[in-house]
């Protein structure tokens, strides 16, 4: 019976952790422009400074 409580507690902790990670990603701007990178890689820049 104690294993059931352990698994329930672990799933709740992992769920809360995933929610905090998702909220951090949203607040840091990870989902601001999902369409931009695919067009940015096709952009022909002549600036080859490295």
N, CA, C and O atoms as a Tripos MOL2 file, in Angstrom:
@<TRIPOS>MOLECULE
protein
  200   199    50     0     0
PROTEIN
NO_CHARGES

@<TRIPOS>ATOM
      1 N           0.8200   -1.1980    0.0000 N.3       1 UNK1
      2 CA          0.0000    0.0000    0.0000 C.3       1 UNK1
      3 C           0.8610    1.2570    0.0000 C.2       1 UNK1
      4 O           0.4980    2.2810   -0.5800 O.2       1 UNK1
      5 N           2.0290    1.1550    0.6750 N.am      2 UNK2
      6 CA          2.8820    2.3410    0.7320 C.3       2 UNK2
      7 C           3.4710    2.6590   -0.6390 C.2       2 UNK2
      8 O           3.7990    3.8130   -0.9140 O.2       2 UNK2
      9 N           3.6090    1.6500   -1.5040 N.am      3 UNK3
     10 CA          4.1370    1.9040   -2.8450 C.3       3 UNK3
     11 C           3.1410    2.7020   -3.6900 C.2       3 UNK3
     12 O           3.5370    3.5070   -4.5330 O.2       3 UNK3
     13 N           1.8670    2.4740   -3.4610 N.am      4 UNK4
     14 CA          0.8470    3.2400   -4.1670 C.3       4 UNK4
     15 C           0.9360    4.7120   -3.7860 C.2       4 UNK4
     16 O           0.8850    5.5800   -4.6570 O.2       4 UNK4
     17 N           1.0690    5.0000   -2.5050 N.am      5 UNK5
     18 CA          1.2040    6.3860   -2.0600 C.3       5 UNK5
     19 C           2.4960    7.0110   -2.5750 C.2       5 UNK5
     20 O           2.5240    8.1960   -2.9080 O.2       5 UNK5
     21 N           3.5580    6.2260   -2.6410 N.am      6 UNK6
     22 CA          4.8250    6.7240   -3.1610 C.3       6 UNK6
     23 C           4.6990    7.0830   -4.6380 C.2       6 UNK6
     24 O           5.1790    8.1330   -5.0640 O.2       6 UNK6
     25 N           4.0610    6.2210   -5.4190 N.am      7 UNK7
     26 CA          3.8910    6.4870   -6.8440 C.3       7 UNK7
     27 C           2.9690    7.6770   -7.0960 C.2       7 UNK7
     28 O           3.2050    8.4570   -8.0190 O.2       7 UNK7
     29 N           1.9330    7.8200   -6.2940 N.am      8 UNK8
     30 CA          1.0450    8.9770   -6.4350 C.3       8 UNK8
     31 C           1.8000   10.2590   -6.1050 C.2       8 UNK8
     32 O           1.6680   11.2550   -6.8150 O.2       8 UNK8
     33 N           2.5810   10.2410   -5.0430 N.am      9 UNK9
     34 CA          3.3560   11.4260   -4.6680 C.3       9 UNK9
     35 C           4.3880   11.7690   -5.7430 C.2       9 UNK9
     36 O           4.5710   12.9390   -6.0810 O.2       9 UNK9
     37 N           5.0550   10.7580   -6.2750 N.am     10 UNK10
     38 CA          6.0390   11.0050   -7.3240 C.3      10 UNK10
     39 C           5.3830   11.5780   -8.5810 C.2      10 UNK10
     40 O           5.9380   12.4810   -9.2080 O.2      10 UNK10
     41 N           4.2310   11.0750   -8.9500 N.am     11 UNK11
     42 CA          3.5650   11.5860  -10.1440 C.3      11 UNK11
     43 C           3.1040   13.0270   -9.9500 C.2      11 UNK11
     44 O           3.1670   13.8270  -10.8830 O.2      11 UNK11
     45 N           2.6480   13.3590   -8.7630 N.am     12 UNK12
     46 CA          2.2520   14.7420   -8.4820 C.3      12 UNK12
     47 C           3.4660   15.6560   -8.5190 C.2      12 UNK12
     48 O           3.4020   16.7460   -9.0880 O.2      12 UNK12
     49 N           4.5650   15.2310   -7.9240 N.am     13 UNK13
     50 CA          5.7910   16.0450   -7.9270 C.3      13 UNK13
     51 C           6.3070   16.2370   -9.3500 C.2      13 UNK13
     52 O           6.6940   17.3450   -9.7210 O.2      13 UNK13
     53 N           6.3160   15.1730  -10.1490 N.am     14 UNK14
     54 CA          6.7690   15.2870  -11.5350 C.3      14 UNK14
     55 C           5.8290   16.1700  -12.3630 C.2      14 UNK14
     56 O           6.2860   16.9280  -13.2180 O.2      14 UNK14
     57 N           4.5450   16.0750  -12.1160 N.am     15 UNK15
     58 CA          3.5840   16.9270  -12.8260 C.3      15 UNK15
     59 C           3.7660   18.3870  -12.4980 C.2      15 UNK15
     60 O           3.7260   19.2350  -13.3890 O.2      15 UNK15
     61 N           3.9640   18.6930  -11.2340 N.am     16 UNK16
     62 CA          4.1990   20.0830  -10.8260 C.3      16 UNK16
     63 C           5.5190   20.5840  -11.4000 C.2      16 UNK16
     64 O           5.6050   21.7250  -11.8520 O.2      16 UNK16
     65 N           6.5540   19.7330  -11.3850 N.am     17 UNK17
     66 CA          7.8400   20.1160  -11.9640 C.3      17 UNK17
     67 C           7.7270   20.4040  -13.4580 C.2      17 UNK17
     68 O           8.3110   21.3730  -13.9450 O.2      17 UNK17
     69 N           6.9890   19.5810  -14.1870 N.am     18 UNK18
     70 CA          6.7910   19.8120  -15.6210 C.3      18 UNK18
     71 C           6.0200   21.0960  -15.8640 C.2      18 UNK18
     72 O           6.3110   21.8260  -16.8110 O.2      18 UNK18
     73 N           5.0380   21.3780  -15.0180 N.am     19 UNK19
     74 CA          4.2710   22.6180  -15.1580 C.3      19 UNK19
     75 C           5.1500   23.8340  -14.9090 C.2      19 UNK19
     76 O           5.0520   24.8210  -15.6380 O.2      19 UNK19
     77 N           6.0160   23.7820  -13.8820 N.am     20 UNK20
     78 CA          6.9360   24.8960  -13.6250 C.3      20 UNK20
     79 C           7.9200   25.0740  -14.7740 C.2      20 UNK20
     80 O           8.2370   26.2050  -15.1430 O.2      20 UNK20
     81 N           8.4110   23.9720  -15.3460 N.am     21 UNK21
     82 CA          9.3220   24.0610  -16.4800 C.3      21 UNK21
     83 C           8.6280   24.6800  -17.6800 C.2      21 UNK21
     84 O           9.2270   25.5000  -18.3770 O.2      21 UNK21
     85 N           7.3860   24.3110  -17.9370 N.am     22 UNK22
     86 CA          6.6200   24.8950  -19.0320 C.3      22 UNK22
     87 C           6.3830   26.3780  -18.8080 C.2      22 UNK22
     88 O           6.5210   27.1760  -19.7350 O.2      22 UNK22
     89 N           6.0250   26.7560  -17.5840 N.am     23 UNK23
     90 CA          5.8080   28.1710  -17.2900 C.3      23 UNK23
     91 C           7.0940   28.9690  -17.4490 C.2      23 UNK23
     92 O           7.0520   30.1030  -17.9260 O.2      23 UNK23
     93 N           8.2410   28.4060  -17.0610 N.am     24 UNK24
     94 CA          9.5210   29.0840  -17.2400 C.3      24 UNK24
     95 C           9.8030   29.2850  -18.7360 C.2      24 UNK24
     96 O          10.2810   30.3460  -19.1370 O.2      24 UNK24
     97 N           9.5110   28.2750  -19.5560 N.am     25 UNK25
     98 CA          9.7530   28.3710  -20.9890 C.3      25 UNK25
     99 C           8.8640   29.4350  -21.6230 C.2      25 UNK25
    100 O           9.3120   30.1770  -22.4970 O.2      25 UNK25
    101 N           7.6230   29.5140  -21.1930 N.am     26 UNK26
    102 CA          6.7170   30.5220  -21.7410 C.3      26 UNK26
    103 C           7.1690   31.9220  -21.3390 C.2      26 UNK26
    104 O           7.1810   32.8320  -22.1680 O.2      26 UNK26
    105 N           7.5370   32.0970  -20.0850 N.am     27 UNK27
    106 CA          7.9500   33.4220  -19.6110 C.3      27 UNK27
    107 C           9.2870   33.8680  -20.1830 C.2      27 UNK27
    108 O           9.5310   35.0670  -20.3100 O.2      27 UNK27
    109 N          10.1600   32.9200  -20.5320 N.am     28 UNK28
    110 CA         11.4590   33.3050  -21.0860 C.3      28 UNK28
    111 C          11.3920   33.5280  -22.5950 C.2      28 UNK28
    112 O          12.4070   33.8640  -23.2050 O.2      28 UNK28
    113 N          10.2340   33.3520  -23.2070 N.am     29 UNK29
    114 CA         10.0490   33.6720  -24.6140 C.3      29 UNK29
    115 C          10.3630   32.5420  -25.5710 C.2      29 UNK29
    116 O          10.6570   32.8030  -26.7380 O.2      29 UNK29
    117 N          10.3140   31.3110  -25.1310 N.am     30 UNK30
    118 CA         10.6150   30.1880  -26.0100 C.3      30 UNK30
    119 C           9.5340   29.9850  -27.0740 C.2      30 UNK30
    120 O           9.8110   29.4110  -28.1270 O.2      30 UNK30
    121 N           8.3270   30.4390  -26.8200 N.am     31 UNK31
    122 CA          7.2240   30.2330  -27.7490 C.3      31 UNK31
    123 C           6.7690   31.5310  -28.4000 C.2      31 UNK31
    124 O           5.6370   31.6170  -28.8740 O.2      31 UNK31
    125 N           7.6330   32.5430  -28.4300 N.am     32 UNK32
    126 CA          7.2570   33.8330  -28.9910 C.3      32 UNK32
    127 C           6.9970   33.7470  -30.4990 C.2      32 UNK32
    128 O           5.9550   34.1950  -30.9770 O.2      32 UNK32
    129 N           7.9440   33.1730  -31.2440 N.am     33 UNK33
    130 CA          7.8420   33.1570  -32.6940 C.3      33 UNK33
    131 C           8.1910   31.7700  -33.2270 C.2      33 UNK33
    132 O           9.3380   31.5340  -33.6070 O.2      33 UNK33
    133 N           7.2380   30.8560  -33.2630 N.am     34 UNK34
    134 CA          7.5590   29.5060  -33.7280 C.3      34 UNK34
    135 C           7.7880   29.4240  -35.2400 C.2      34 UNK34
    136 O           8.4130   28.4730  -35.7090 O.2      34 UNK34
    137 N           7.3020   30.3920  -36.0050 N.am     35 UNK35
    138 CA          7.4510   30.3640  -37.4520 C.3      35 UNK35
    139 C           8.7610   30.9980  -37.9150 C.2      35 UNK35
    140 O           9.1930   30.7420  -39.0390 O.2      35 UNK35
    141 N           9.3920   31.8000  -37.1010 N.am     36 UNK36
    142 CA         10.5720   32.5550  -37.4990 C.3      36 UNK36
    143 C          11.7890   31.7340  -37.8810 C.2      36 UNK36
    144 O          12.3980   32.0230  -38.9110 O.2      36 UNK36
    145 N          12.1810   30.7200  -37.1090 N.am     37 UNK37
    146 CA         13.4100   29.9970  -37.4400 C.3      37 UNK37
    147 C          13.4080   29.3130  -38.8020 C.2      37 UNK37
    148 O          14.4530   29.2390  -39.4490 O.2      37 UNK37
    149 N          12.2740   28.8170  -39.2460 N.am     38 UNK38
    150 CA         12.2720   28.1270  -40.5440 C.3      38 UNK38
    151 C          12.4560   29.1150  -41.6930 C.2      38 UNK38
    152 O          12.9850   28.7440  -42.7420 O.2      38 UNK38
    153 N          12.0300   30.3650  -41.5130 N.am     39 UNK39
    154 CA         12.2720   31.3660  -42.5460 C.3      39 UNK39
    155 C          13.6510   31.9890  -42.3930 C.2      39 UNK39
    156 O          14.2530   32.4040  -43.3830 O.2      39 UNK39
    157 N          14.1570   32.0590  -41.1760 N.am     40 UNK40
    158 CA         15.4670   32.6360  -40.9350 C.3      40 UNK40
    159 C          16.5770   31.7820  -41.5500 C.2      40 UNK40
    160 O          17.5860   32.3200  -42.0050 O.2      40 UNK40
    161 N          16.4050   30.4670  -41.5700 N.am     41 UNK41
    162 CA         17.4400   29.6120  -42.1560 C.3      41 UNK41
    163 C          17.4560   29.7210  -43.6780 C.2      41 UNK41
    164 O          18.4690   29.4070  -44.3030 O.2      41 UNK41
    165 N          16.3600   30.1580  -44.2830 N.am     42 UNK42
    166 CA         16.3140   30.3260  -45.7230 C.3      42 UNK42
    167 C          16.7660   31.7140  -46.1570 C.2      42 UNK42
    168 O          16.9810   31.9500  -47.3460 O.2      42 UNK42
    169 N          16.9110   32.6270  -45.2130 N.am     43 UNK43
    170 CA         17.3250   33.9900  -45.5170 C.3      43 UNK43
    171 C          18.7680   33.9820  -46.0000 C.2      43 UNK43
    172 O          19.6440   33.4230  -45.3410 O.2      43 UNK43
    173 N          19.0150   34.6040  -47.1530 N.am     44 UNK44
    174 CA         20.3470   34.6230  -47.7580 C.3      44 UNK44
    175 C          21.0860   35.8760  -47.3060 C.2      44 UNK44
    176 O          20.9600   36.9440  -47.9050 O.2      44 UNK44
    177 N          21.8560   35.7200  -46.2400 N.am     45 UNK45
    178 CA         22.6600   36.8390  -45.7580 C.3      45 UNK45
    179 C          24.0520   36.7780  -46.3600 C.2      45 UNK45
    180 O          24.6470   35.7050  -46.4660 O.2      45 UNK45
    181 N          24.5660   37.9300  -46.7520 N.am     46 UNK46
    182 CA         25.9360   37.9940  -47.2530 C.3      46 UNK46
    183 C          26.9160   38.2640  -46.1240 C.2      46 UNK46
    184 O          28.1200   38.3430  -46.3660 O.2      46 UNK46
    185 N          26.4410   38.4030  -44.9280 N.am     47 UNK47
    186 CA         27.2800   38.6690  -43.7670 C.3      47 UNK47
    187 C          27.8370   37.3340  -43.2470 C.2      47 UNK47
    188 O          27.1280   36.5810  -42.5800 O.2      47 UNK47
    189 N          29.0780   37.0530  -43.5480 N.am     48 UNK48
    190 CA         29.7030   35.7980  -43.1370 C.3      48 UNK48
    191 C          30.7370   36.0470  -42.0570 C.2      48 UNK48
    192 O          31.7810   35.3950  -42.0470 O.2      48 UNK48
    193 N          30.4760   36.9710  -41.1530 N.am     49 UNK49
    194 CA         31.4390   37.2460  -40.0760 C.3      49 UNK49
    195 C          31.3480   36.1640  -39.0210 C.2      49 UNK49
    196 O          30.2620   35.8360  -38.5450 O.2      49 UNK49
    197 N          32.4840   35.6150  -38.6610 N.am     50 UNK50
    198 CA         32.5270   34.5520  -37.6620 C.3      50 UNK50
    199 C          33.4720   34.9190  -36.5710 C.2      50 UNK50
    200 O          33.6530   34.1510  -35.6260 O.2      50 UNK50
@<TRIPOS>BOND
     1     1     2 1
     2     2     3 1
     3     3     4 2
     4     3     5 am
     5     5     6 1
     6     6     7 1
     7     7     8 2
     8     7     9 am
     9     9    10 1
    10    10    11 1
    11    11    12 2
    12    11    13 am
    13    13    14 1
    14    14    15 1
    15    15    16 2
    16    15    17 am
    17    17    18 1
    18    18    19 1
    19    19    20 2
    20    19    21 am
    21    21    22 1
    22    22    23 1
    23    23    24 2
    24    23    25 am
    25    25    26 1
    26    26    27 1
    27    27    28 2
    28    27    29 am
    29    29    30 1
    30    30    31 1
    31    31    32 2
    32    31    33 am
    33    33    34 1
    34    34    35 1
    35    35    36 2
    36    35    37 am
    37    37    38 1
    38    38    39 1
    39    39    40 2
    40    39    41 am
    41    41    42 1
    42    42    43 1
    43    43    44 2
    44    43    45 am
    45    45    46 1
    46    46    47 1
    47    47    48 2
    48    47    49 am
    49    49    50 1
    50    50    51 1
    51    51    52 2
    52    51    53 am
    53    53    54 1
    54    54    55 1
    55    55    56 2
    56    55    57 am
    57    57    58 1
    58    58    59 1
    59    59    60 2
    60    59    61 am
    61    61    62 1
    62    62    63 1
    63    63    64 2
    64    63    65 am
    65    65    66 1
    66    66    67 1
    67    67    68 2
    68    67    69 am
    69    69    70 1
    70    70    71 1
    71    71    72 2
    72    71    73 am
    73    73    74 1
    74    74    75 1
    75    75    76 2
    76    75    77 am
    77    77    78 1
    78    78    79 1
    79    79    80 2
    80    79    81 am
    81    81    82 1
    82    82    83 1
    83    83    84 2
    84    83    85 am
    85    85    86 1
    86    86    87 1
    87    87    88 2
    88    87    89 am
    89    89    90 1
    90    90    91 1
    91    91    92 2
    92    91    93 am
    93    93    94 1
    94    94    95 1
    95    95    96 2
    96    95    97 am
    97    97    98 1
    98    98    99 1
    99    99   100 2
   100    99   101 am
   101   101   102 1
   102   102   103 1
   103   103   104 2
   104   103   105 am
   105   105   106 1
   106   106   107 1
   107   107   108 2
   108   107   109 am
   109   109   110 1
   110   110   111 1
   111   111   112 2
   112   111   113 am
   113   113   114 1
   114   114   115 1
   115   115   116 2
   116   115   117 am
   117   117   118 1
   118   118   119 1
   119   119   120 2
   120   119   121 am
   121   121   122 1
   122   122   123 1
   123   123   124 2
   124   123   125 am
   125   125   126 1
   126   126   127 1
   127   127   128 2
   128   127   129 am
   129   129   130 1
   130   130   131 1
   131   131   132 2
   132   131   133 am
   133   133   134 1
   134   134   135 1
   135   135   136 2
   136   135   137 am
   137   137   138 1
   138   138   139 1
   139   139   140 2
   140   139   141 am
   141   141   142 1
   142   142   143 1
   143   143   144 2
   144   143   145 am
   145   145   146 1
   146   146   147 1
   147   147   148 2
   148   147   149 am
   149   149   150 1
   150   150   151 1
   151   151   152 2
   152   151   153 am
   153   153   154 1
   154   154   155 1
   155   155   156 2
   156   155   157 am
   157   157   158 1
   158   158   159 1
   159   159   160 2
   160   159   161 am
   161   161   162 1
   162   162   163 1
   163   163   164 2
   164   163   165 am
   165   165   166 1
   166   166   167 1
   167   167   168 2
   168   167   169 am
   169   169   170 1
   170   170   171 1
   171   171   172 2
   172   171   173 am
   173   173   174 1
   174   174   175 1
   175   175   176 2
   176   175   177 am
   177   177   178 1
   178   178   179 1
   179   179   180 2
   180   179   181 am
   181   181   182 1
   182   182   183 1
   183   183   184 2
   184   183   185 am
   185   185   186 1
   186   186   187 1
   187   187   188 2
   188   187   189 am
   189   189   190 1
   190   190   191 1
   191   191   192 2
   192   191   193 am
   193   193   194 1
   194   194   195 1
   195   195   196 2
   196   195   197 am
   197   197   198 1
   198   198   199 1
   199   199   200 2
@<TRIPOS>SUBSTRUCTURE
     1 UNK1         2 RESIDUE 1 A UNK
     2 UNK2         6 RESIDUE 1 A UNK
     3 UNK3        10 RESIDUE 1 A UNK
     4 UNK4        14 RESIDUE 1 A UNK
     5 UNK5        18 RESIDUE 1 A UNK
     6 UNK6        22 RESIDUE 1 A UNK
     7 UNK7        26 RESIDUE 1 A UNK
     8 UNK8        30 RESIDUE 1 A UNK
     9 UNK9        34 RESIDUE 1 A UNK
    10 UNK10       38 RESIDUE 1 A UNK
    11 UNK11       42 RESIDUE 1 A UNK
    12 UNK12       46 RESIDUE 1 A UNK
    13 UNK13       50 RESIDUE 1 A UNK
    14 UNK14       54 RESIDUE 1 A UNK
    15 UNK15       58 RESIDUE 1 A UNK
    16 UNK16       62 RESIDUE 1 A UNK
    17 UNK17       66 RESIDUE 1 A UNK
    18 UNK18       70 RESIDUE 1 A UNK
    19 UNK19       74 RESIDUE 1 A UNK
    20 UNK20       78 RESIDUE 1 A UNK
    21 UNK21       82 RESIDUE 1 A UNK
    22 UNK22       86 RESIDUE 1 A UNK
    23 UNK23       90 RESIDUE 1 A UNK
    24 UNK24       94 RESIDUE 1 A UNK
    25 UNK25       98 RESIDUE 1 A UNK
    26 UNK26      102 RESIDUE 1 A UNK
    27 UNK27      106 RESIDUE 1 A UNK
    28 UNK28      110 RESIDUE 1 A UNK
    29 UNK29      114 RESIDUE 1 A UNK
    30 UNK30      118 RESIDUE 1 A UNK
    31 UNK31      122 RESIDUE 1 A UNK
    32 UNK32      126 RESIDUE 1 A UNK
    33 UNK33      130 RESIDUE 1 A UNK
    34 UNK34      134 RESIDUE 1 A UNK
    35 UNK35      138 RESIDUE 1 A UNK
    36 UNK36      142 RESIDUE 1 A UNK
    37 UNK37      146 RESIDUE 1 A UNK
    38 UNK38      150 RESIDUE 1 A UNK
    39 UNK39      154 RESIDUE 1 A UNK
    40 UNK40      158 RESIDUE 1 A UNK
    41 UNK41      162 RESIDUE 1 A UNK
    42 UNK42      166 RESIDUE 1 A UNK
    43 UNK43      170 RESIDUE 1 A UNK
    44 UNK44      174 RESIDUE 1 A UNK
    45 UNK45      178 RESIDUE 1 A UNK
    46 UNK46      182 RESIDUE 1 A UNK
    47 UNK47      186 RESIDUE 1 A UNK
    48 UNK48      190 RESIDUE 1 A UNK
    49 UNK49      194 RESIDUE 1 A UNK
    50 UNK50      198 RESIDUE 1 A UNK
